[in-house]
Amino acid sequence: MNAHLSSKMSPLRPAGLIALLVGAVGSLALMFHASQRTPRLLVILFTIWVVSPFLVLLWADMVSKRWPVLTRATLYAAMLVVALGSLAVYGFNAYRPPKAQAAFVYVLVPPVSWLFIALDVGIAALISRRRSNRSES
């Protein structure tokens, strides 16, 4: 099964990395659009905050070379979900009538993304570990 999954996974990594780039750039563009009258220091802090889930995923990609195939495939899928989800939420927020709490979305999405990444990849790692333990015994 691993060989079958590995052959199907080959386009997932490039797709995930492209999604990370598009998601990070698009999310920042939408944030800058929404923060036109925001103090510069706050914009800098929000920039770091908004891009953080994408950096976490990029870091995970760099350290995942020896991870089981299922865990890496789940990581690449998480890249797609986080990128598309962030763009969808930020895009909706940017093009609806402005409200006093418009920044709330930019505060909430990164920790929700981190939680999703941790649960998604963590569960895949546990499943992979259990499968590995079963095949060794």
Secondary structure as GFF3:
##gff-version 3
##sequence-region A 1 137
A	DSSP	alpha_helix	2	9	.	.	.	ID=ss1
A	DSSP	alpha_helix	12	34	.	.	.	ID=ss2
A	DSSP	alpha_helix	40	63	.	.	.	ID=ss3
A	DSSP	alpha_helix	69	94	.	.	.	ID=ss4
A	DSSP	alpha_helix	104	136	.	.	.	ID=ss5
###
